[in-house]
């Protein structure tokens, strides 16, 4: 009669194989975590660059609005000055 009882050596062999597999899995996870960390840093860098560009565009838009207002004021002043000295101002 044969028994299927596992010996201590059988258990140690299985545990050794499992330990090797877990070490490889752990190594792969570590590599993937490293890749994810690099990707996150890259994404953060891109987001920072986009924020910087967006801020510059906002400033440019504000500057354009101010310049447009100043030109309107100058245009109105020139029209008033032209009218006072009887000079026809052509647009």
DSSP file (Angstrom, degrees, kcal/mol; ACC not computed):
  #  RESIDUE AA STRUCTURE BP1 BP2  ACC     N-H-->O    O-->H-N    N-H-->O    O-->H-N    TCO  KAPPA ALPHA  PHI   PSI    X-CA   Y-CA   Z-CA
    1    1 A X              0   0    0      0, 0.0     2,-0.4     0, 0.0     0, 0.0   0.000 360.0 360.0 360.0 129.9    0.0    0.0    0.0
    2    2 A X        -     0   0    0      2,-0.0     2,-0.4     0, 0.0     0, 0.0  -0.758 360.0-148.5-101.3 145.0    1.4    3.4   -1.1
    3    3 A X        -     0   0    0     -2,-0.4     0, 0.0     2,-0.1     0, 0.0  -0.863  10.3-151.8-110.4 147.8    0.8    6.5    0.8
    4    4 A X        +     0   0    0     -2,-0.4     2,-0.2     2,-0.1    -1,-0.1   0.112  49.3 137.2-100.5  20.0    0.5   10.0   -0.7
    5    5 A X        -     0   0    0      1,-0.1     2,-0.3     0, 0.0    -2,-0.1  -0.482  54.9-123.7 -70.5 134.3    1.8   11.7    2.4
    6    6 A X        -     0   0    0     -2,-0.2     2,-0.1     1,-0.1    -1,-0.1  -0.573  21.2-137.4 -80.3 138.3    4.2   14.5    1.6
    7    7 A X     >  -     0   0    0     -2,-0.3     4,-2.3     1,-0.1     5,-0.2  -0.438  27.2-105.1 -86.9 167.8    7.6   14.2    3.2
    8    8 A X  H  > S+     0   0    0      1,-0.2     4,-2.6     2,-0.2     5,-0.2   0.871 123.4  54.7 -60.0 -37.1    9.4   17.2    4.8
    9    9 A X  H  > S+     0   0    0      2,-0.2     4,-2.6     1,-0.2    -1,-0.2   0.904 106.4  50.8 -64.1 -41.9   11.7   17.2    1.7
   10   10 A X  H  > S+     0   0    0      2,-0.2     4,-2.4     1,-0.2    -2,-0.2   0.928 111.9  47.2 -60.8 -44.8    8.7   17.4   -0.6
   11   11 A X  H  X S+     0   0    0     -4,-2.3     4,-2.7     1,-0.2    -2,-0.2   0.921 112.3  49.5 -63.4 -43.8    7.3   20.3    1.3
   12   12 A X  H  X S+     0   0    0     -4,-2.6     4,-2.2     2,-0.2    -1,-0.2   0.882 110.0  51.9 -62.8 -38.3   10.7   22.1    1.4
   13   13 A X  H  X S+     0   0    0     -4,-2.6     4,-2.2     2,-0.2    -2,-0.2   0.926 111.9  45.6 -63.6 -44.7   11.1   21.5   -2.4
   14   14 A X  H  X S+     0   0    0     -4,-2.4     4,-2.7     1,-0.2    -2,-0.2   0.918 113.4  49.7 -64.7 -43.1    7.6   23.1   -3.0
   15   15 A X  H  X S+     0   0    0     -4,-2.7     4,-2.6     1,-0.2    -1,-0.2   0.868 109.1  52.7 -64.1 -35.7    8.4   26.0   -0.7
   16   16 A X  H  X S+     0   0    0     -4,-2.2     4,-2.2     2,-0.2    -1,-0.2   0.916 110.7  46.6 -65.4 -43.2   11.7   26.5   -2.5
   17   17 A X  H  X S+     0   0    0     -4,-2.2     4,-2.4     2,-0.2    -2,-0.2   0.926 113.9  48.4 -64.1 -44.5   10.0   26.7   -5.9
   18   18 A X  H  X S+     0   0    0     -4,-2.7     4,-2.8     1,-0.2    -2,-0.2   0.896 109.8  52.6 -62.6 -40.0    7.4   29.1   -4.4
   19   19 A X  H  X S+     0   0    0     -4,-2.6     4,-2.1     2,-0.2    -1,-0.2   0.914 110.1  47.8 -62.1 -43.0   10.1   31.2   -2.9
   20   20 A X  H  X S+     0   0    0     -4,-2.2     4,-2.1     2,-0.2    -2,-0.2   0.913 113.0  48.6 -64.1 -42.4   11.9   31.5   -6.2
   21   21 A X  H  X S+     0   0    0     -4,-2.4     4,-2.6     1,-0.2    -2,-0.2   0.918 111.3  49.5 -63.5 -43.5    8.6   32.4   -8.0
   22   22 A X  H  X S+     0   0    0     -4,-2.8     4,-2.8     1,-0.2    -1,-0.2   0.869 108.6  53.4 -65.1 -35.9    7.8   35.0   -5.4
   23   23 A X  H  X S+     0   0    0     -4,-2.1     4,-2.3     2,-0.2    -1,-0.2   0.920 111.0  45.8 -64.1 -43.0   11.3   36.5   -5.7
   24   24 A X  H  X S+     0   0    0     -4,-2.1     4,-2.4     2,-0.2    -2,-0.2   0.911 113.8  48.8 -65.8 -41.6   10.8   36.9   -9.5
   25   25 A X  H  X S+     0   0    0     -4,-2.6     4,-2.6     2,-0.2    -2,-0.2   0.923 111.5  49.8 -63.0 -43.3    7.3   38.3   -9.0
   26   26 A X  H  X S+     0   0    0     -4,-2.8     4,-2.4     1,-0.2    -2,-0.2   0.900 110.3  50.6 -61.8 -41.2    8.6   40.8   -6.4
   27   27 A X  H  X S+     0   0    0     -4,-2.3     4,-2.4     2,-0.2    -1,-0.2   0.913 110.7  48.8 -62.5 -43.4   11.4   41.8   -8.8
   28   28 A X  H  X S+     0   0    0     -4,-2.4     4,-2.7     2,-0.2    -2,-0.2   0.918 111.3  49.5 -64.5 -42.5    9.0   42.4  -11.6
   29   29 A X  H  X S+     0   0    0     -4,-2.6     4,-2.9     2,-0.2    -2,-0.2   0.906 109.7  51.9 -62.7 -40.1    6.7   44.4   -9.3
   30   30 A X  H  X S+     0   0    0     -4,-2.4     4,-2.1     2,-0.2    -2,-0.2   0.921 110.9  47.5 -61.3 -43.8    9.7   46.5   -8.2
   31   31 A X  H  X S+     0   0    0     -4,-2.4     4,-2.3     2,-0.2    -2,-0.2   0.924 113.1  48.6 -62.9 -43.7   10.7   47.2  -11.9
   32   32 A X  H  X S+     0   0    0     -4,-2.7     4,-2.8     1,-0.2    -2,-0.2   0.896 109.8  51.5 -64.5 -39.6    7.1   48.1  -12.7
   33   33 A X  H  X S+     0   0    0     -4,-2.9     4,-2.6     2,-0.2    -1,-0.2   0.899 109.3  51.2 -62.2 -39.6    6.9   50.4   -9.7
   34   34 A X  H  X S+     0   0    0     -4,-2.1     4,-2.2     2,-0.2    -2,-0.2   0.918 111.3  47.1 -63.0 -43.5   10.1   52.1  -10.9
   35   35 A X  H  X S+     0   0    0     -4,-2.3     4,-2.6     2,-0.2    -2,-0.2   0.912 111.9  50.4 -63.8 -42.7    8.6   52.5  -14.3
   36   36 A X  H  X S+     0   0    0     -4,-2.8     4,-2.8     2,-0.2    -2,-0.2   0.912 109.2  51.6 -62.8 -42.3    5.3   53.9  -12.9
   37   37 A X  H  X S+     0   0    0     -4,-2.6     4,-2.3     2,-0.2    -1,-0.2   0.920 111.1  47.5 -60.4 -43.9    7.3   56.4  -10.7
   38   38 A X  H  X S+     0   0    0     -4,-2.2     4,-2.4     1,-0.2    -2,-0.2   0.911 112.4  49.6 -64.2 -41.5    9.2   57.6  -13.8
   39   39 A X  H  X S+     0   0    0     -4,-2.6     4,-2.9     2,-0.2    -2,-0.2   0.911 109.8  51.1 -63.5 -41.7    6.0   57.9  -15.7
   40   40 A X  H  X S+     0   0    0     -4,-2.8     4,-2.5     1,-0.2    -1,-0.2   0.905 110.7  48.6 -62.8 -40.8    4.4   59.9  -12.9
   41   41 A X  H  X S+     0   0    0     -4,-2.3     4,-2.3     2,-0.2    -1,-0.2   0.909 112.4  48.9 -64.6 -40.4    7.4   62.2  -12.7
   42   42 A X  H  X S+     0   0    0     -4,-2.4     4,-2.4     2,-0.2    -2,-0.2   0.923 111.8  48.3 -64.2 -43.9    7.2   62.7  -16.5
   43   43 A X  H  X S+     0   0    0     -4,-2.9     4,-2.6     1,-0.2    -2,-0.2   0.914 111.2  50.7 -62.8 -42.7    3.5   63.4  -16.4
   44   44 A X  H  X S+     0   0    0     -4,-2.5     4,-2.5     2,-0.2    -1,-0.2   0.896 109.5  51.2 -62.5 -39.5    4.0   65.9  -13.6
   45   45 A X  H  X S+     0   0    0     -4,-2.3     4,-2.4     2,-0.2    -2,-0.2   0.925 110.8  47.9 -62.7 -44.6    6.7   67.6  -15.6
   46   46 A X  H  X S+     0   0    0     -4,-2.4     4,-2.6     2,-0.2    -2,-0.2   0.912 111.6  50.4 -62.8 -42.4    4.4   67.9  -18.6
   47   47 A X  H  X S+     0   0    0     -4,-2.6     4,-2.5     1,-0.2    -2,-0.2   0.904 110.1  50.0 -63.0 -40.6    1.6   69.2  -16.4
   48   48 A X  H  X S+     0   0    0     -4,-2.5     4,-2.2     2,-0.2    -1,-0.2   0.914 111.0  49.2 -63.3 -42.2    3.9   71.8  -14.9
   49   49 A X  H  X S+     0   0    0     -4,-2.4     4,-2.5     2,-0.2    -2,-0.2   0.920 111.5  49.1 -62.6 -43.3    5.0   72.9  -18.4
   50   50 A X  H  X S+     0   0    0     -4,-2.6     4,-2.8     1,-0.2    -2,-0.2   0.889 109.9  51.8 -63.9 -39.3    1.4   73.1  -19.6
   51   51 A X  H  X S+     0   0    0     -4,-2.5     4,-2.4     2,-0.2    -1,-0.2   0.907 110.0  49.6 -62.4 -41.0    0.5   75.2  -16.5
   52   52 A X  H  X S+     0   0    0     -4,-2.2     4,-2.2     2,-0.2    -2,-0.2   0.925 112.7  46.4 -63.5 -44.8    3.4   77.6  -17.3
   53   53 A X  H  X S+     0   0    0     -4,-2.5     4,-2.4     1,-0.2    -2,-0.2   0.917 111.8  51.4 -63.7 -43.6    2.3   77.9  -20.9
   54   54 A X  H  X S+     0   0    0     -4,-2.8     4,-2.4     1,-0.2    -1,-0.2   0.908 109.0  50.8 -61.0 -41.6   -1.3   78.5  -19.8
   55   55 A X  H  X S+     0   0    0     -4,-2.4     4,-2.3     1,-0.2    -1,-0.2   0.911 109.8  50.1 -62.9 -42.0   -0.2   81.2  -17.4
   56   56 A X  H  X S+     0   0    0     -4,-2.2     4,-2.6     1,-0.2    -1,-0.2   0.905 110.4  50.3 -62.4 -40.4    1.8   82.9  -20.1
   57   57 A X  H  X S+     0   0    0     -4,-2.4     4,-2.7     2,-0.2    -2,-0.2   0.895 108.9  51.6 -64.9 -39.2   -1.2   82.8  -22.4
   58   58 A X  H  X S+     0   0    0     -4,-2.4     4,-2.5     2,-0.2    -1,-0.2   0.922 111.2  47.6 -62.4 -43.0   -3.4   84.3  -19.7
   59   59 A X  H  X S+     0   0    0     -4,-2.3     4,-2.9     2,-0.2    -2,-0.2   0.918 111.6  50.6 -63.7 -43.2   -0.9   87.1  -19.2
   60   60 A X  H  X S+     0   0    0     -4,-2.6     4,-2.5     2,-0.2    -2,-0.2   0.911 110.3  49.5 -62.1 -42.2   -0.8   87.7  -23.0
   61   61 A X  H  X S+     0   0    0     -4,-2.7     4,-2.2     2,-0.2    -1,-0.2   0.926 112.4  47.8 -61.9 -44.2   -4.6   87.8  -23.2
   62   62 A X  H  X S+     0   0    0     -4,-2.5     4,-2.3     1,-0.2    -2,-0.2   0.915 111.7  50.2 -62.4 -42.7   -4.7   90.3  -20.3
   63   63 A X  H  X S+     0   0    0     -4,-2.9     4,-2.8     1,-0.2    -2,-0.2   0.899 109.4  51.6 -63.2 -40.1   -1.9   92.4  -22.0
   64   64 A X  H  X S+     0   0    0     -4,-2.5     4,-2.6     2,-0.2    -1,-0.2   0.902 109.2  50.3 -63.7 -39.9   -3.9   92.4  -25.3
   65   65 A X  H  X S+     0   0    0     -4,-2.2     4,-2.2     2,-0.2    -2,-0.2   0.921 112.0  47.3 -63.5 -42.6   -7.0   93.6  -23.5
   66   66 A X  H  X S+     0   0    0     -4,-2.3     4,-2.6     2,-0.2    -2,-0.2   0.929 113.0  48.6 -64.2 -44.9   -5.1   96.4  -21.8
   67   67 A X  H  X S+     0   0    0     -4,-2.8     4,-2.7     1,-0.2     5,-0.2   0.902 110.4  51.3 -63.0 -40.2   -3.4   97.4  -25.1
   68   68 A X  H  X S+     0   0    0     -4,-2.6     4,-2.1     2,-0.2    -1,-0.2   0.911 111.3  47.9 -62.7 -41.4   -6.8   97.4  -26.9
   69   69 A X  H  X S+     0   0    0     -4,-2.2     4,-2.4     2,-0.2    -2,-0.2   0.918 111.9  49.5 -65.0 -43.0   -8.3   99.6  -24.2
   70   70 A X  H  X S+     0   0    0     -4,-2.6     4,-2.6     1,-0.2    -2,-0.2   0.900 110.8  49.9 -63.6 -40.5   -5.3  102.0  -24.4
   71   71 A X  H  X S+     0   0    0     -4,-2.7     4,-2.8     2,-0.2    -1,-0.2   0.879 109.4  51.8 -65.6 -36.6   -5.6  102.2  -28.2
   72   72 A X  H  X S+     0   0    0     -4,-2.1     4,-2.6     2,-0.2    -2,-0.2   0.929 110.9  47.5 -63.9 -44.4   -9.3  102.9  -27.9
   73   73 A X  H  X S+     0   0    0     -4,-2.4     4,-2.4     2,-0.2    -2,-0.2   0.922 113.4  48.0 -61.8 -43.6   -8.5  105.7  -25.5
   74   74 A X  H  X S+     0   0    0     -4,-2.6     4,-2.7     2,-0.2    -2,-0.2   0.915 111.2  50.9 -62.8 -43.4   -5.8  107.1  -27.8
   75   75 A X  H  X S+     0   0    0     -4,-2.8     4,-2.4     1,-0.2    -2,-0.2   0.925 111.3  47.7 -59.9 -45.7   -8.1  106.9  -30.8
   76   76 A X  H  X S+     0   0    0     -4,-2.6     4,-2.3     1,-0.2    -1,-0.2   0.910 112.0  50.0 -62.4 -41.4  -10.8  108.8  -28.9
   77   77 A X  H  X S+     0   0    0     -4,-2.4     4,-2.8     2,-0.2    -2,-0.2   0.915 110.1  50.0 -64.2 -42.8   -8.3  111.4  -27.8
   78   78 A X  H  X S+     0   0    0     -4,-2.7     4,-2.8     2,-0.2    -1,-0.2   0.907 110.7  50.1 -63.2 -41.5   -7.0  111.9  -31.4
   79   79 A X  H  X S+     0   0    0     -4,-2.4     4,-2.2     2,-0.2    -1,-0.2   0.920 112.7  46.5 -62.1 -42.9  -10.6  112.3  -32.7
   80   80 A X  H  X S+     0   0    0     -4,-2.3     4,-1.8     2,-0.2    -2,-0.2   0.925 114.0  47.6 -65.5 -43.1  -11.3  114.9  -30.0
   81   81 A X  H  X S+     0   0    0     -4,-2.8     4,-1.4     1,-0.2    -2,-0.2   0.905 111.1  51.3 -64.7 -40.9   -8.0  116.7  -30.7
   82   82 A X  H  <>S+     0   0    0     -4,-2.8     5,-3.2     1,-0.2    -1,-0.2   0.899 109.6  50.7 -63.3 -39.8   -8.7  116.7  -34.5
   83   83 A X  H ><5S+     0   0    0     -4,-2.2     3,-0.9     1,-0.2    -1,-0.2   0.860 107.4  53.4 -65.7 -35.0  -12.1  118.1  -33.9
   84   84 A X  H 3<5S+     0   0    0     -4,-1.8    -1,-0.2     1,-0.2    -2,-0.2   0.803 113.7  41.1 -72.2 -28.5  -10.8  120.9  -31.8
   85   85 A X  T 3<5S-     0   0    0     -4,-1.4    -1,-0.2    -3,-0.2    -2,-0.2   0.225 115.1-113.0-104.1  16.0   -8.3  122.1  -34.4
   86   86 A X  T < 5 +     0   0    0     -3,-0.9     2,-0.5     1,-0.2    -3,-0.2   0.900  67.2 145.2  56.4  45.9  -10.7  121.6  -37.3
   87   87 A X      < -     0   0    0     -5,-3.2     2,-0.5    -6,-0.1    -1,-0.2  -0.957  51.0-125.7-114.5 129.2   -8.8  118.7  -38.8
   88   88 A X        -     0   0    0     -2,-0.5     2,-0.6    -3,-0.1    -5,-0.0  -0.615  22.5-152.6 -77.0 125.7  -10.7  115.9  -40.5
   89   89 A X        -     0   0    0     -2,-0.5     2,-0.4   -10,-0.1    -1,-0.0  -0.882   6.0-157.5-102.6 118.3   -9.6  112.6  -39.0
   90   90 A X              0   0    0     -2,-0.6    -2,-0.0     1,-0.1     0, 0.0  -0.798 360.0 360.0 -97.6 135.8  -10.0  109.7  -41.4
   91   91 A X              0   0    0     -2,-0.4    -1,-0.1     0, 0.0    -2,-0.0   0.450 360.0 360.0 -82.9 360.0  -10.3  106.2  -39.8
